[in-house]
Amino acid sequence: MTVPAEWSLGLEKLFTAVSLTAVLRTVVVLVVGLGLARLLSAAAESIIGRRTSPQGAMLLRRAINYALVSLVIIGALNSLGIELGFLLGAAGVLTVALGFASQTSASNLISGLFLVMERPFVVGDVITVDDVTGEVLTIDMLSTKLRTFDNLYVRMPNETIIKSRVTNLTHFPIRRIDLRLGVAYREDLARVRAVLDAVAAANPLCLDDPQPLFLVQGFGDSAQQFQYSVWAARDNYLELRNSIQMEIKAAFDREGIEIPFPHRAVLVEGAPLPVRVVDGGGS
């Protein structure tokens, strides 16, 4: 492969123009410039962050940081006496080659722009994407980072998120807890509902508005099945979900309300009635 004459000339200048003084000057430019880039981008994030969303401030900080770092690198190359013409030519050829190999990255980049504009979730929200649930740490242009409840770090490409069903668990300030219960057929459902309402009223985490919901769902093999739903503030969701179930179990035991287990009738052909059942567990 023949190297173009202008590239060869540029490489000559690259190696002949470098001196010790230029190297020291370049190091100073890099150290000072990169430090200033970090400080300015952080300052811009703190100022703009008061007026925009967390992910918007984060993306702005990174955009400013990348722009400033690019300027610092260009300044460092200039301080070495390197002409950028041949580098730009090489970068053009490299860009064309990478363009064919980076279709996935381009798709993730476009998907990231849609996520920023649509804002289905923000940094700090808890979301479920397919079977992964976690807190949103960052929303970058190529991927979104999550931290799961068992403290795992998950990187999800933005294209995957755009194509998947996303559930935002913390978008609204309150959430509903649906408890699916069953009681024996001999129990009075009106009395059962009164006991449940008393449990909900006594729990300080249970909201009075919206009111609890009692919904009969049907008649099962061995139980009257119903749903009892209560509302909780977003931050109290897990605590209320645990505490109210324990309180319902204690209240049912106290009031003598039976939570049945499946019953089965066994018919023995030709056997005299009644059939005596003998426990053989000890044999």
Buried (B, 14 or more C-beta within 10 A) or exposed (E): EEEEEEBEEBEEBBEEEBEEEBEEBBEEBBEEBBEEBBEBBEEBBEEBBEEEBBBBBBBBBBEBBEEBBEEBBBEBBEBBBBBEEBBEBEEEEEEEEEEEEEEEBEBBBBBBEBBBEEEBBBBEBBBBBEEEBBBBBBBBBBBBBBBEEEEEEBEBBBBBBBEEEBBBBBBEEEBBBEBEBBBBEEBEEEEBBEBBBEBBEEBEBBBEEEEBEBEEEEEEEBBBBBEBBBBBBEEBBEEBBEBBBEBBEEBBEEEEBBBBEEEEEEEEEEEEEEEEEEEEEEE
